[in-house]
């Protein structure tokens, strides 16, 4: 009887499922592995003459499995109360098995018993600017239930100088939601998703006189656009059908650099944004020095002998002494840089505060210096929408040339501008305006890591010798990672770099450059060691791998962590930085050997993207080994992959292939 009841229940469920079957349920292969599918995603924007935008959202999605159910049992909207207002207006759940619709939140604001619209401070790390989340608990969902949401937003992303403005009756004035570049509108609309979307629509209603500029970038398949004139306004509607998640190849670029996105802006060009950015900070007094700041600058520059000395001293002082931490400090978030008095007193801030502090100190030293905006690790495209997530500064030399400085990314780094930011767009805030520019490729030679060794193999197979690691630029910073801990742990960290290669090594001595003087010279670390049973000495045969070939200090060789399984790529990719690896070792052998056997085929690589070469030379009792690998970019095209891959694989093969010598 019990078995019959179970079978009857299963039949009822199966029947219900069949009765409620939707179109997307008929394509299980297409959506295999997906947790949700969005049936439609609609965004309607109405831009007022002031630039204030009112946005209505309407979205309906289905959960396809229990992971999707769990991930979507709460509806969330992120916002910053200082610059945006949001409402979750209505939430419905369309039950698949029963065919009923549950009202979680009604359009008139009435809620399902027990349902509450929560407003919490959003989780944060390092930056605490008061961002919030509005949330509604949806509750239990079953596979193929559909959730439908109506929501509303007015305002913009960043909180700037707009304080609380109130009307005559004491209510908050909507002027607090007008974007900082008053009278203008921009948006960045991803027409991509990590879960399928059957239909996505974005429309914007603007005054025709605003001359909206827009463009799609990257994959434009399935995109349509139309516009309709309505009096003195124009409604632009953009649609894309059947959006499927992109399968990412390893180390691929950001989604916005590869997938379909729409940029819109009423700003005429980047020069206008540059002048606005300059003006908003000058008006606020972001770079006005104080007696304390001026006195500190005078003290710091006492030993400076050249123009470049002064720039370097001030950049590294800000980098090393202004901690990265953003706290809620009232006026001045977003595009407006906090003033020098606040930054110098608090000794903390985010990128814009560190940049602003440096601009103020450079001006106090007599330099012309300005703030700049950039986008770390994403491309900035030509439509002047605000594609920025990072603030830096520029200084003008006496010869008129500008130099980029980034005190956020160079603490403990010998550079003034981090070469991890090469091939990256930036916009300077200048009084006469500036166009969008791109940071150049930094030559690999500026980021070398060199390992040189001298060793001796004894008749019992013990390897004794020394090797020295030196590095510059970003490679210098990577090698110095062994010192990014309490000083009591330095020795252990240094030893582990060798012990992970040869666990039975006896480390007799390690010497290294003074960490406090990192600006004076590149890092240099020397090991004196002995490794028992390192080589196989068997009569007339000797078998071993040169120690320096085994990728010591791979922390400075990010290319070694690439997955090189695929022979071809369709997507561009990025490394942390361009770099040069040079390795050499002279090995004294326990006797004379006449021939060398090497069971690995190594193809040399010569290309604009990467170069590789290695060689051995046997002369009686001495074997010399040399290897060079050069990686010439940070951002690579898919066509660069074969050369990059071969260079990486060569280095890995050499690190794992023993040399066999015969007498």
N, C-alpha and C positions, 0 to 999 in steps of 0.2 A: 504493500500500500504506500509506504514511504517513498519507494522508488518511483511509483506511478506519479505521486505528487511532484517530485523533482522533475520528472520528464514533462509533466504538464506545464510547470512554471517555465521550463526552458523553451517549450513550444510557444507560450504566450510572449516571452521576450523576443524570440526569433520572429514571430509574426509582427510584433510592434516595430521591430527594426526594419523589416521589409516594407511595412506600410509607410514609414517615415523616411525612406531612403531618398537621399538628395543626389544631385548630379555629381558632386565631388566624391560621393561614396562609391560611384560606379567606376572610379579610376584608382583602385587601391595601389597599383604599381606606381603610378605617377607620384603619389603622395607617400610612398613607403619611406619610413624613417622620420617623417614630419610629425610634429606634436600638435600643430594647429593648422588651419587653413582660414585665411581671411576671405570672406565672401565679397565684401565691399569695404572700402576705406575712403570716406569722403571728407574733404576739407574745403570750407568756403570762407574766404577772407574778404572783409570789407575794410578798405583803407580810407580813413578820413583825410581831409586836407592837411591836418597837422602832422600826419604820419602815424597817428594812433590806429591800430588795427584791431578789429573785432573778428574773432575766428570761431566758427561753428564746426564741430567734428561729429561725424556719424559713422560708426563702425559696427560691423557684425562679423563675428568669427565663430568657427566651430572647433571644439577640442576633439582630437582624433584618438588620443590614448590617455592612459591614467597619468602620465607625466605632464601632458598638456592640461589635464584637469587640475592637477596640483599647482601648476605654475600660474593658473589664471583664476584662482578662487578669490582674488582680490583685484579690484580695479584701482589703478593708481594714476595720478597726474602730478608731475613735478613742476614746481614754479618757485619764483623768488618774490615774496610779498612786497618787496620794495619797488618792483618794476612790473609786476604782472598780477592779474586777478583771474582765478579759474573757478569753474563750477562743473561738477559732475551732475548733470541735470536729470538723466533718466537711465535706468539699467534694467534690462529684461533678460530673462533666461528662457529660451525656447527648448523645452524638454523633448528629446527625440523619442523616447520609448512611449511616453504617454500622449505626446502631441499637444500638451498644455503649455501655456506661457505663464511664468512666475514673474510678478512685478517686484523687483528688489528695491528700486527707487523710482517713484512715479514722477511724471513730468511736472506735476503741481508741487513737488517737493515732499509729498507724503512717502513714507518709507514702509517697507515690510516690517511687521513687528520684530523687534530685535535688531533691525538693520540701522546702522549709524554711518553718517559721513564723518570720517575722522580727518583731522588736520594736524599732522605731526611735523616736527623738525626732521628733515631728511638726514639719513646717515651721511657722515662726512669723515674725511681723513685729510689732515694737513690744511685744508681750506674750510673755514667755518664762517660762512657769510650769511647764514640764516635761511638757506634754501629749505623749502617745505614740500610736503606731499599731501595731497588730498586722496583719501582712500575710501572705498566702499567694499564691504565684504560680500562677495557673491555667494559663498557657501559651497556646498557639495555639488560637484558636477560629475556627470557620467559621459563616457565617450559618445561623441556625435551630438551632445548638447550644443546649442548655439547661444552665444552671449551678444547682446546688442546694447550699444552704449551711445548716448548723446552727451556731449560736453561742450564747454565754452571757455574761451580765453580772450582776454584783452591785455595789451601791454607788450613787453619785449623781454629779451633774455637777461640783459645785464642791468644791475642796479647802479645808477650813476649819482649825479649830484641832486637829483630831484628829491627834496624832502617831502613831508606830508603837507599837501596844500588842501585847504578846505574852502568850501563855499560859504556864503553868508549865513546859512542855517547850520553850519558846523559839520556838514558831511564831507567826506573825502572827495577831492576834485579829481576828475579823470585825467587832468594834466600830468599827474604823476606817472601815467602809463604812456605818455608820448615819448617816442624814442629819442635818444640824445641828438642825433642828426635830424633836427626838427624838419618836418615837411617831407621826409623821405622814408621809403619803405624798402626792405630787402627780405629775402627768404632763401633758404637752402633746403630743397625738398628732395629727400631720397626716394627715388622710384625703384628701390630695391628693398629686399627684406631677407632675413634669415629663415623665414617661414613663408609658404606660398600665399600669394594674394591673387584672387581671381580678377578683381577689378579695383583700380585705384584712381580716384579723381581728385584733382586740385584745381580750384578756381579762385581767382582774385578779381575784385571789383575796385578799379582805381579811376581817378580823374584822368581823362584823356590827356590833359595838359601836363601830367606828370611824366609822360614819355617813358613808360615802363620798358626796361631792357631785360631780355631773358634769353637763355640758351640751355639746351640739353647737352650733357657731356657723357662720354663713354658709350656704353651699349644703349642704342636708341631703338631697339627692336620693339615693335608693338606700340610705339608712342604716337598719339594724335594730339592736335592742338586746334582750337578754333577761338575766334573772338567775335563779340557782338557789341555794337555801339548802342548805348542806352542814354540818350540825351548827352550830357557833358561827361559821361562816364563810359568806360569800356570794361567788359567782363571777358577775361581770358580764362579758358578752360583747358586743362591738360589732363590727358587720360593715358593710362597704360593698362593693358589687359594681360592676364596670365603671367604674373611675375613669379619666377621660381628662384629658390635660393641658389646662390653660386657655390660650387664646390671649390673651396680654396686650395690652391697649391701651397706647399710649405714656404714660409717666409714671404708670402705675397704682400703687396702694398695694401694700404687702407681701402676699405670698400668704396669710399667716395672717389678714389683714384681709379677704380676699375669698373664700377657698376653705374647704372643709369642714375643721374641726378639732374635736377633742374635748379638753375640759379636765376634769381630775379632781383632787380634793383632799379630804383628810380634815380639813383645818383648818376650823374652824367659820365663820370670817369674816375679813375683812381686818384688823379690829382686833386679833385674836390674832396675826397675822403682824407687825403694827406693833409690838406690845409685845415680841414675841420679838426682832425686829431691834434694838430699843432695848436690850434686856437683854444680847444676845450681845456687843455692842460695849462696853457699860458694864462688863461682867464682865471683858472682856479689857483694859480700860484704854486703849482706842483714842484717847481725847480728853484724856488726862492731860497737862497742860503740863509743861514743864521750865524751869529757870531761863533757859536760852538762848532758848527760845521766848517766854517772858514778857518778857524784855529786848528782843527784836526787836519784839514787839507794842507795847511802850511807845515804842520809837524811831519806829516807823512812824506811830503815832497822835499824835505830838507836834503836828503842824499841824492835826489834825482839830478842827472847830468844832461839828459836829452829830453826832447819832446816825447819820445816813445817810452822812456823811463817813467815819466809822469803818468802817462796813460796806463801803463802796466801796473804801477803801484796802486793807483786808485781803483782800477778794475778788480784786482785781486783782494784789496782790502774789503770792498763791498761784497765780493763773492764769499770770502771766508768769515766775515763778521756780521752779516745780516742773515739771520736764520730763515729758512723757508718755512713759513707758517702763516696762513691767512686767518685772521680773526675778524669778527664783526666790529668795525670801527666807524659805523655811521656813514657819513657822506664820503663819497670818493671811491666806490667800487667800480668794477668793470673797466671802461676805457679811460677813466680819469685816474691819474696816478696820485697817490697820497703825497702830501708835501714833505719836504726834507726834514722839518722839525719833528714830525711824527715818526718817520722812518728812523731817524738818527737816535731818537729817544727810546723807541721800542726795540730797535735792533732786530726786527723781524718783519716779514711780509712775504707776499707772493712775487712772481716774476716782475710784475709791473712796479712793485715797490722797490725791488732791488735795482731795476733799470732806472727808476726815478731818482733813487739815491745817488746812483752813479752820474746821471746827468747833472744833478745839483752840484756834486763835488767837482766834476770837470768844469762846470761854469765858474765855480768859485776859484778854480785854478787858472781861469782866463781862456779856456777853450770854448769853441762853439760846439754845443752838443744838443742832441734832440732824442726824443723817444721814437721807437719804431715798433711795428707789429709784425708778427710772422705766424706761420702755422707749422708747428712741429710735426714732422712725419706725415704730412698730407700736402697735396698740391694745391696751390691757389690759382684759380682760373680767372679769365679776363673780365667776366661780368663783375662789377664792383660790389658784390655782396660781401658781407663781413666774414670772411673765411679765416678767422684768426683765433688762436688759442694761447698765444705766448707773446710777451713783451720783452724787447731788448732795447739797446740804445746805439746811437752812432755818434762819432766824434769827427769833427772836420780838422784835418791837419792844416798847417800853415800854407802848404802848397795847394790847398783846396780839395784834396782827396778825402773822401769819407772812409771811415773804418768802422765795421760792425763790432760791437762788444756785447757779451752776454754774461753778466755776473751770476746768473742763475745756474748755468750749466758748467761753469769752470772752477768751482771750489776744488782745490787740490789738483788742478789741471794746468799744465804749462801754457796752454793757449789762452788768448783773450776772447776768441770766438770759437765755440766748440765746433770742430769739424764733423761731429755727429749731426750737424745741422746743414751740411753742404747739400747743394741741389734743392734748396728750399726757398720758397717765395717770401718776400718781405716788403713792407711799405714804410718808408720814413715819414715822420710827421714834420714837414718843413714849412716855413712861412710862405714860400712861393709854390709849394706843392711838389710832389714827386710821383713818378709813375711806379707801377709794380716792378720789382726787380727780383733776380734770383741769385742766391749765393753760388759761387763757382765751385767746381770740383776741387778738392784739396789734393795735391799730388801725393801719391802713395809714399814717396820718400820722406814726407814730413811725419809719417806715422810708422816708422820702422820699428821692428823688434829684431834684435840680433842676438844670436847665441853662438858663442865661440868657445871651443873646448880644446884642451890638451890632455891626453890620457895614455895609459900604459896597461897592456894586458899581461899579467904574469902567467907562468907556466901552469899554475893551478886554476886558471880561469878567472882570477880576481881582477877586477877593473879598478884602477886608481887614477885619479886625476883631478882636474879643476875645470869648471866652466863658468862663464860670465854672461849674464843677461843684461842687455842695455836696451832702452826703448825711448821713443820720443812721441810727442803729440798725444793722440788718443791711445796709442799703444802704451805710452808711458803711464797714462792714467790707469789703464787696465792692469799693468804689472804692479802698480802701487796699491792695487786692491788688497794685497797681502797685509798692508798696514792699516786697512780700514777696520780696525778693531782695537780693543784695549792693548796698550803697549806690552802687557804681560803675555799676550797671545801672539805677538809678532813672530817669535822664534818658532813656535809650533806651526804657524801658517807657512813660514819659509821652508821648513823641513818637509811639510806635506807636499809641496810642489815636486820634490824629488821622490819622496816615498810612494806617491801614487804610481810612479813609473817603475821604481825598484824598491819594493817594500823591505828588502833586507839590506838596504844601503846603510852604511855607517857614515854619518855626516860629521866630519872632523871640525869644520869651521865654516861659518857663513858671515861674510862681511857685506855691508850695503851702505849706500849713500845716506846722508842725514836727511830724514824726512822733513825737518823744519826748513831746509834750504832747497825745496823742490824747484823754486823758480831760478835758482842759480845754475843748475846743471841737470841733464837727464838722469833718470834712475839707472843705477848700476848695482847688480847683486852678483857676488862671486861665491861659489861653492867649492869646497875641498872635500873629497869623498873617497870612500872605498866600498866596492860592491863585491862580496864573495860570490864565487860560482856564476859570474855574469856571462862568461864565454864558455863554449865547449871546446876544450883542447883535446883532440883525439888523434894521437900519432902525428901523421902528416897533414891533418885537417884542423882548421880553426873556424868556428861558427859563432857569429854574434851580430847584433844590430848596434851601430854607432849610437851612443847614448843621446847625443844632441839631436839625432834624427827622430827621436821618439816623442816629439811634440811636448817637450817641457814648456811650462808656462803657456799652456793652451788658452788660459784666461785672456791672453792678448791676441788670440787668433780666432776671432768669432766665426770665420769661414769654415772652421773645422766642425762646427755644430750643424751645418746644413745637411739636410737629408738629400743625398745625391743618387737615390735609387732611380728616379725618372731620367731617361735620356733626353727628353725634350720637355719644354714648358710652353704654355700658351699665355701665362700671366707674368707681368714684370715682378721683380723681387728686390729686396733691399738688405744690405748688410748694415752694421752699425757705422762703419767708416771705411774709406779706402785704407790700404795698408801694404807694407812691404815686409816680408819675412826673409831674413838672411841667416843661414846656419853654416857653420864650418867647424871641422874638428880634425886634429892631427893625432893619430893613434899609433903608438909604438907597439909593435907586435913581439911575441915571445920567441921569435926566430925569423929566418928569411922565408918568404913565401913567393912563389913564382907566378901563380895564376889565381884568378878570382872568378867565382861562379855566382851569378845573381839571377835568381829565378823570378824576376818581375820585369815586365815590359813597360817602360816609362816613356810616354810620348811627350816631347817638349811642347809647350804652348806659347804661341806668340799671337796676340790679338789686342785690339784696343781695350777690351774688358779685363783680360787677365794674361799674365805671363808666368811660365814655370820652366825651370831647368835644374838638373842635378847631375852630379858626377862623382866618380871615385878614381883615385890614382894610387896604384900600388908600386912602391919602389923598395924592394928588399924588406927591411924590417919596419917600414912605415906605410900606413894607409891614410890617405887624406880624403876627406869627404866634404862636399859642398852642395848646398841647396839654396835655391832662391824662388820665392813665390810672390808675385805682385798682383794686387787686386786694385783696380784703378778707379772705382766709383763707390758711391754709397747706394745709389738707385740704379738698377740695371734693367735693360729691356729683356724681354723673353728671348730674343735672338742672341743675347750674351751668354745664355745658360751653358751651351756646350763647352765653351772655353773656360768659364768659371768652374763648371763641374769637373772638367778634366784636371785643372790645376789643384782643386781640393782633393780629388781622388788620388792624384799622384802623391801628394804629401802624406795622405793616409797610408798608401801602399808602401812607401819608403819607410814609414814609421813601424811597419809590421813585418817587413821582409828582411831576413837575415842575410848577411854576407858570408859566403863560404870560400875560404882561402885554402889553397893546396901548395905544399912545398915542392 
